Amino acid sequence: MTIEQTLKSVVALRTTIPDDAFTAGTLGTIREGSGVVIGEDGLILTIGYLITEAEEVWLTTHEGIVVAAHALAYDQVTGFGLVQALGPLDLPALQLGESAK
């Protein structure tokens, strides 16, 4: 897979956090970062602090298409988070590899 193909699987991620959320004072109420498509159904892997206590999640593709999403999970041990796109992304999912290789 080329870098151009890989980059098509990366999305921008923007979240809105309530003002009274526990983490709002330290992490802010608007958080931006990126994620990568890991499932053909629009499952996105990202950094967990971006989605902690999020009430809104928006994804933007490399072509500028904006899709609403939902924060699914945050793993305290790894710091990763999962987001589910609520509409079609029409993006390829990256194949997961093995770190031992």
C-alpha positions as a Markdown table, in Angstrom:
| # | Residue | x | y | z |
|---|---|---|---|---|
| 1 | Met | 0.0 | 0.0 | 0.0 |
| 2 | Thr | 1.4 | 3.4 | -1.0 |
| 3 | Ile | 1.4 | 6.5 | 1.3 |
| 4 | Glu | -1.2 | 8.1 | -0.9 |
| 5 | Gln | -3.5 | 5.1 | -0.4 |
| 6 | Thr | -2.8 | 5.1 | 3.4 |
| 7 | Leu | -3.6 | 8.8 | 3.7 |
| 8 | Lys | -7.0 | 8.3 | 2.3 |
| 9 | Ser | -7.9 | 6.3 | 5.4 |
| 10 | Val | -7.0 | 9.2 | 7.7 |
| 11 | Val | -9.8 | 11.6 | 8.9 |
| 12 | Ala | -9.8 | 14.8 | 10.8 |
| 13 | Leu | -11.7 | 14.5 | 14.1 |
| 14 | Arg | -13.3 | 17.4 | 16.0 |
| 15 | Thr | -15.2 | 17.0 | 19.2 |
| 16 | Thr | -17.3 | 19.3 | 21.5 |
| 17 | Ile | -17.2 | 18.7 | 25.2 |
| 18 | Pro | -19.7 | 20.2 | 27.7 |
| 19 | Asp | -18.4 | 23.2 | 29.7 |
| 20 | Asp | -19.2 | 21.3 | 33.0 |
| 21 | Ala | -17.4 | 18.1 | 32.0 |
| 22 | Phe | -14.8 | 16.8 | 34.4 |
| 23 | Thr | -12.0 | 17.1 | 31.8 |
| 24 | Ala | -13.1 | 20.4 | 30.3 |
| 25 | Gly | -10.8 | 22.5 | 32.4 |
| 26 | Thr | -7.6 | 20.6 | 31.5 |
| 27 | Leu | -8.3 | 19.3 | 28.0 |
| 28 | Gly | -10.7 | 22.0 | 26.7 |
| 29 | Thr | -14.2 | 21.9 | 25.3 |
| 30 | Ile | -13.1 | 21.8 | 21.6 |
| 31 | Arg | -10.7 | 19.1 | 20.7 |
| 32 | Glu | -9.2 | 18.4 | 17.3 |
| 33 | Gly | -7.0 | 15.6 | 16.1 |
| 34 | Ser | -7.1 | 12.7 | 13.6 |
| 35 | Gly | -8.1 | 9.1 | 13.4 |
| 36 | Val | -7.7 | 6.2 | 11.0 |
| 37 | Val | -10.4 | 4.0 | 9.4 |
| 38 | Ile | -9.9 | 0.5 | 10.7 |
| 39 | Gly | -13.3 | -1.0 | 9.7 |
| 40 | Glu | -15.2 | -1.0 | 6.4 |
| 41 | Asp | -18.3 | 0.0 | 8.4 |
| 42 | Gly | -16.7 | 3.4 | 9.4 |
| 43 | Leu | -15.0 | 2.3 | 12.6 |
| 44 | Ile | -12.2 | 4.8 | 13.5 |
| 45 | Leu | -9.2 | 4.4 | 15.8 |
| 46 | Thr | -8.1 | 7.6 | 17.5 |
| 47 | Ile | -6.5 | 9.0 | 20.7 |
| 48 | Gly | -8.9 | 8.6 | 23.6 |
| 49 | Tyr | -8.6 | 12.1 | 25.1 |
| 50 | Leu | -10.2 | 13.5 | 22.0 |
| 51 | Ile | -13.4 | 11.7 | 22.7 |
| 52 | Thr | -13.5 | 11.6 | 26.5 |
| 53 | Glu | -16.9 | 13.1 | 27.5 |
| 54 | Ala | -17.7 | 14.2 | 24.0 |
| 55 | Glu | -21.2 | 15.2 | 23.2 |
| 56 | Glu | -20.5 | 15.8 | 19.5 |
| 57 | Val | -18.0 | 14.1 | 17.2 |
| 58 | Trp | -17.4 | 15.2 | 13.6 |
| 59 | Leu | -15.2 | 13.5 | 11.0 |
| 60 | Thr | -13.8 | 15.2 | 7.9 |
| 61 | Thr | -12.4 | 13.2 | 5.0 |
| 62 | His | -9.4 | 14.2 | 2.9 |
| 63 | Glu | -12.0 | 15.4 | 0.3 |
| 64 | Gly | -13.7 | 17.7 | 2.8 |
| 65 | Ile | -16.8 | 15.6 | 3.4 |
| 66 | Val | -18.1 | 16.0 | 7.0 |
| 67 | Val | -19.8 | 13.1 | 8.7 |
| 68 | Ala | -21.3 | 12.9 | 12.2 |
| 69 | Ala | -19.9 | 10.2 | 14.5 |
| 70 | His | -20.3 | 8.7 | 17.9 |
| 71 | Ala | -17.7 | 8.0 | 20.5 |
| 72 | Leu | -17.8 | 4.2 | 21.3 |
| 73 | Ala | -15.0 | 3.4 | 23.7 |
| 74 | Tyr | -11.9 | 4.7 | 25.4 |
| 75 | Asp | -9.3 | 2.3 | 26.7 |
| 76 | Gln | -7.5 | 3.7 | 29.8 |
| 77 | Val | -4.6 | 1.3 | 29.5 |
| 78 | Thr | -3.6 | 2.1 | 25.9 |
| 79 | Gly | -5.1 | 5.6 | 25.6 |
| 80 | Phe | -6.8 | 4.7 | 22.3 |
| 81 | Gly | -10.4 | 5.5 | 21.5 |
| 82 | Leu | -12.9 | 4.1 | 19.0 |
| 83 | Val | -15.4 | 6.2 | 17.1 |
| 84 | Gln | -18.2 | 5.1 | 14.8 |
| 85 | Ala | -19.1 | 7.1 | 11.8 |
| 86 | Leu | -22.9 | 7.7 | 11.6 |
| 87 | Gly | -22.9 | 8.1 | 7.8 |
| 88 | Pro | -21.0 | 6.6 | 4.9 |
| 89 | Leu | -17.3 | 7.6 | 4.6 |
| 90 | Asp | -16.6 | 5.6 | 1.5 |
| 91 | Leu | -13.0 | 5.3 | 2.6 |
| 92 | Pro | -10.7 | 2.2 | 2.7 |
| 93 | Ala | -10.0 | 0.6 | 6.0 |
| 94 | Leu | -6.3 | 0.1 | 6.8 |
| 95 | Gln | -5.3 | -3.5 | 7.4 |
| 96 | Leu | -4.1 | -4.1 | 10.9 |
| 97 | Gly | -0.6 | -5.6 | 11.0 |
| 98 | Glu | 1.6 | -7.3 | 13.6 |
| 99 | Ser | 4.1 | -5.3 | 15.5 |
| 100 | Ala | 6.4 | -8.3 | 15.8 |
| 101 | Lys | 6.9 | -8.2 | 12.0 |
